Amino acid sequence: MSGSSQEQLKSPVRVTFAAVALVMTVFALHAARGADEAAAQGAAQPAIAADTGALPALRGLYLNRFAVQSGARMRRLIAMADSTEINAFVLDMKDEFGLNYRSSNPKVQRNAGAHGAVRNVGAIVDTLKAHGITPIARVVAFKDPIAASQNPEWTIRTEDSSAWRDKESQVWVNAFHADVWEHNLSVAEELAKMGFVEIQFDYIRFPEPYASLPKQVFPGAKGTKADALTTFLVRARERLAPLGVRSTADVFGLATTARGTLEVGQNWERLSPVVDVILPMVYPSHYPRGAFGVPLPNADPYAIVKTAVDTARSRDVAMGLVRGDHVRAWLQAFTLGRPPYGVEEIKAQKRAVYDAGYGGWILWNPASNYDLFAAALEPKAQRP
């Protein structure tokens, strides 16, 4: 979820009209370029073969660090899962505020941050499993101001060698840097050994190179941005697979329809084959007017999600990626602009995912408050 609004912060203030406007400005060209192709591809889809190695369709909720730290909130959310189709939680374990667990690795712990941490991650993971809830650890990779402050040599620079800052005055770590990779992989391995069955990497991208900001300089860079992101994910999979843990990644929703590489380094054909699951953030509010021929994307969640996921499926099939759980979309469970989002908007997005041929999805609410949307969830007895 992102410094643009594709990646909403764990605080509700992250959902801002200004952030969405920035996304629309930078990516409108990509959306327009892919719209006609996306609409055409949605008309007739090749079948996705059944895969006995695939997990059951995961239908989940995102839980921010503060929700995970609260025993009362965790109990309420588990109770919601117990009575509905929800069978997965995405837990913030490393976010923009640092770690949300206590690391036993001194090199990792020095980048912990100061926003508290879950005391007994293992107990939470065991509790979730006992309730039939798949525990997924969210690890924010390359927007890491805590690690940047502790390791200035890891940061993106400007042409005068000072630390580059984004529009929020945040410093980013350099996604070309081998020590940055190792830090994130060490975190992932620790979480895998705590019992998480999936590590979901977020901010698998570079910051937007806005013309109003200084030029970004990446010391030690070799190859392209897409090369760096791809190689990191390949190594993550190599490290996590022997532990029996899936390696997954979040990408902009527009990566599903943009041809070529986005300026942040995301390229569907590069990233999708090197992860166990890819999670496009297909929030309708984040698409510019007219995207896919839809005048007001936020007002037509079915059309936006269906077109984006259809296109993702078609591109995956073209690469021989036919497992039925390989694409798991992030769905919008928050209001940003008109109309306000509620039960019907969630149902429309879910239906779009199913009609595109997939069964899994994750709801994103930056405050991890899902009471308003609970009626959109099927009762537990109706789980497939």
N, C-alpha and C positions, 0 to 999 in steps of 0.2 A: 504494500500500500504505500506514497512517495512524497518527496519534497514538493512535487506537484501533488494534486489531489488524488492521483491514482493510489497513493499509499497514505491513508488517513492516520494521523497520530493517534496515540492511545488516549488522548484527551479530546473531548468534543470540539474544542476550539480549532482543531486541525481542519475541520470541514468548513472551508471558506469559499465564498464566491470568487475572491481574488485568485486563490490557488487554481480553481477550475478555469478561470479566464486564461491563466498562464499556460495550462495544459492545452487548451483549445488553440491558442496562438501558435504554439510550437508544433502541434501534431495535426492541425486541420488538413494540411496538405497530404499527409499520409492517409488520413481517413478518406479524403475525397478520392485519392488514387485507388484505394482498395474497394470503394463502395460498389462500383458496377460489377467487379469480379465477385465480390462477396454475395451480392444478390443473385447472380447467375449460379454460383455454386450451391446456394441454398435450395435450388429447385429440385435437384435429384442427387441424392447422396449414395455412395457405395455402402454396402453393408459392412458393419464392424463385426469381425469374427469373435466368437466367444473365446475366452482365454481362461483355462482352469487355474492359471497361476495368479489371476487378478484377485484383488481384495473385493469383498462385498462393496457395493456403492457406499461411499462415505458421505454423509450429510451432516455437516458440522456447524459449529459456532466458533467465532473468534473470541478469545478471552484476553483482555489486556492485562498488563502486569499487576494493576491494582485489584482487579477482580480475582486473579490467581492468588494474591496475597491475603485475600479476605475469606476466612472460613465460612462466614454467613452467606456471602455471595456464591461461593462454590457450591454450597449445599442447595441453594435455590436453583442454580443452573443444572446441577446433577438431577434434581427432581424434575425439571423440565424435560431433560433427556429421557428419564425413566418413563415418562408418560407419552413420549412422542417418537417420531422417526429419527430424531437426532442420535447419531451413533459415533460422533467424533468431536473432540475439542481441539482447537489450535491455541496453544498456550504461549504467551510471550515469555521466552526464556532468555533472549538477548534482543534488546530493542535499542532505540536511539538514546535511552537513558543508561544503557549499560547492561550488566548481567542481572537476571532475576532468580539466580540460584547462587549458592556458595560453592565456588570452584575449589578443588583440592590442588589445582595446578598453580603455583605461584606466578608464573608468567601470564596466565589468564586472569588470575584474581586481581592483578595490579590494574586491570582495565574494567573493574567491576562497576564503578560509578557509586552514587550515593543516594539512590532512590529505594533502598530496601531490597529484600530478597525473600523468596519463599524458604521457609525453614527446613521443610522435609519434602523435597521433590519426590523422592521415592515413594513416600506414603500416598501422595496425591496420585501418582501414576498407578499405584496398586489399586487405589479406590476407584479410579476411572475404569480400569480393566474389570474390576469386580462388578461394575454396573454396565458392562458391555459397551463402554465408550472408548474409542481408539484415541490414545494420547499422541498428539502431534506437537513437536516443539518448533516454534517460530524463532528463527535466528536472522536478525537484520545484519546483513553482511557488510555493505560498503558505505552506508551513511552511519558513521560511528564516531560522533564527536568526542566521546569519552576516550576511546583508544587513540584518537588523533591528538588529544591534549596530552596524553601520557607518552606518546611516541611521535614527536613532530616529524621525524624522518619518514614516517609512513604516509604523510599527507600529500594531497594534490597541491601544486605550487602555482604561483603566477610567474610571469616573465621576469619579475624582479626578485624571484626566489622566496617571496613571502607566502604565507599560507593562503590558498584560495578559499573564498567564502561564497556561499550561495545567497539567495535573496533573503533568507532568514538569518544571515550572518553565521551559518553553521559551517564548520570545517569538515570535509570528507576525507576518508582514507583513500589511498591510491589503489585501485583494483588491479593494477599491474604488479603490485609489490608482493613478493613471495612471503614476507613475514606477515602481511595482512591475511593472505590465504591461510597460512599455518595457524594464526590465531583463531580464525573462524572454524577451521577444521578441528582444532583441539577442543573448542567449545562443543561442536557437533558430536565428537566422539564421547566426551563426558556425558552429554545428554543421552546418547544412545545407550551407554552403560547404565544409566539410571532407569532404563526401561521404556523410553519413548520408541515407538515403532516407526516413526517417520520424522525426519528433520526437514523442515520447510524453510528454505532460504528466501528471504525477502530483500528488497533493495539489491537485487542482482542487476545492477546497472551503474552507469556513471551519472553524475549530475548533469542537468540540462545546460548546454553551453549558450546561455542567453547573450545576445550581443551587448546588452547593457552592463554585463559583468566582465571582469578581466579574463583574458585568455587562460584556459586551463593548461598546465604543463604537468606531464607525468614522468618524473624521473625514473630512468631505467626501463621505460616502456619498450616492449618488443612486440611487433605485430599490431593488429587492430584492436579496437575495443571489444568487438565480437570475439576475437581470438582469446582475449583475457578472460571474459566471462565464461566462454565455453571450456577453456582449460581448467578453470577453477571448479566448475561443475563436474567435469570428468574426474578430477582428483577426489572430489567429495564422494562421488559414487564408488570409486575404488576403495576409499577408506571405510565407508559405511556398509557396503554390501557384505563384507565378511562378518559383520556384526549382526546381519539379518535385518538391517534397518534401511528403509527406503529414503532416497534423496530426491527432494522435490523443489520446485522453484516457482516463485510468483513473477509474473510479467505484466506489463501494461496490456490492457484490453486491446488497444490499437495494434499491438504486435501481431494479433491474429489476422489482420487484414492488410497491414502495410507490407508492400513488397520491398525487399531489401532490408537494410539495417536502420533502425531508429538512431537518432543522434546520441541516445544514451547507451548504445551498444547492443540493444536487444534485436535479435534476428531469429524468427521462428524456426527456420530450417537448421540453424546452428544449435539452438538451445533445446528444442523439443526432443531430439534423439538422445541427448546425454543425461536426461533425468527420468526417474521412474514415473513421475506425474508432473505435468505442467499446469499451472493455475493462472489463467488470464483474469485480470480484474475488469470485468465487463460491465461496470457500473454505468447505467444509462445517462446519469447526470454528467458524466465526464466526456460525453461525445458532443461535438459541435453541431449546431443547427444544420440540418440537411444531410447529416451522416447517413449513408445507406439509403438515401432518398426519403428519410424520415424528417419532417419539418421540425418537430420538437422531440428529440430523442428521449428526454426524461419522461415525457408523457406517453411513450410507447415502449415500455420495458420489454415486452415480448419480442417485438421486431428487432430491437437492438441486440438483445442477448442471443436470439435465434440466429441472426446473421453472423455474429461474431463466432459463436460456437460451431455453426455449420462450416464456416471457413476454416477454423482450426482443425476440424475433423477431416475436411477434404485435404488439407495440406499434410496432416499426419498420415492419412491413407496413402498419399502419393509417395511417402517415404517408407511405406511398409509398417507403419506404427498403427496397428489395428486393435490393440488391447482396449477393451471397453471402459477401462478406468483411467486411461492415460491423460485425459483432459478433465480437469475438475474446476469449474468456474467459481470465482468469487462473485457473490450476488449482493446487490445494494439493499441493506437493511437500515437505511438512514434517509433523512430528508435533506435535500440540497436543491433549493429552488422549487418551482411548482411542477406538478402537483405534490402535495405531501405524500410520503410513502407510508403504506400500511399493509394490511393483510392481502388485498387484491394485487398489489404490485409484487409482493413476494410470490404469490401463486402464479402470476404471469411469467416471472423469471424462471421459476422451477419448471413450468410447463415447457418453456423454450428449451431448457437444457434437455428434458426428456425427448422432445420432438426432434432435437438435433442428434439423438442417438446415445446420450450419456445418462448415467443415473446418479452421479454425485455432484455435490456443490457445497460451498461454505458461505454462510451469512457473515457479512462484515458490518458491525456497528462499532464505531470508535469508542463508545462508552461501555460496550459489552452489555447493553440493556436491550433485551429481546422480548420483554413482556408485551409490547405493542404488537408484535408479529407472531405471537404464540399460536393464534387461531389459524395461521397459514400452514402450520405443521400438522402432518397426518398423525393420528393416534398410533401408539406403539403397535397395536394389533395389526395395523395395515402395512407394516414394514415389509418390503419384498424379500 
